[in-house]
Amino acid sequence: MANDPQLAATGFFTTLDHPSAGRHPYPGLPLRIDGRHTRPDRPAPLLGEHTAHYLPVTSEAATA
């Protein structure tokens, strides 16, 4: 899919730098909003990267 000339011509992919995987093309969503492609603005998170942020929130919700 990353080598598809039609997707490349439409700007479907965005190249992002990932801290552990390196520089890779990331696909956008297969739709347009207001005539524009939706594109990721950051790479996928690392394993556990957001755990410290979300764990307290889910713990509080579970005990409420």
C-alpha positions in Angstrom: 0.0 0.0 0.0 2.8 2.4 0.8 4.1 2.1 -2.8 0.7 2.7 -4.4 1.1 5.5 -7.0 -2.5 6.7 -6.6 -2.2 7.1 -2.8 1.1 8.8 -3.2 -0.3 11.2 -5.8 -3.1 12.2 -3.5 -0.9 12.9 -0.5 -2.4 10.1 1.5 0.8 9.3 3.4 2.7 11.5 5.9 6.2 10.7 6.8 6.8 10.9 10.6 9.8 10.2 12.8 9.1 7.6 15.5 11.5 7.5 18.5 12.1 3.7 18.2 10.9 2.7 14.7 12.6 5.5 12.8 11.2 7.5 9.9 8.2 5.8 8.2 5.1 6.8 6.1 1.9 6.9 8.1 -1.4 6.6 6.3 -4.1 9.2 6.7 -7.8 8.5 7.0 -9.6 7.5 3.8 -11.8 10.5 3.8 -11.7 14.2 3.4 -13.0 16.9 5.8 -13.8 20.2 4.3 -12.0 19.0 1.2 -8.7 18.2 3.0 -7.1 14.9 3.9 -6.9 14.1 7.6 -3.3 13.3 8.5 -1.6 12.1 11.7 0.5 14.9 13.4 2.6 12.5 15.5 3.7 8.9 15.4 2.1 6.1 17.4 3.0 6.2 21.2 5.6 3.9 22.7 4.4 1.1 24.9 3.5 2.6 28.2 4.2 6.1 27.1 0.9 7.5 28.4 0.2 5.1 31.2 1.2 7.4 34.0 -1.2 10.0 32.7 -4.2 7.8 32.1 -3.9 5.2 34.9 -4.9 7.7 37.7 -7.9 8.9 35.7 -9.2 5.3 35.1 -8.5 4.3 38.7 -10.6 7.3 40.0 -13.4 6.4 37.6 -13.4 2.8 38.7 -13.8 3.7 42.4 -16.4 6.5 41.9 
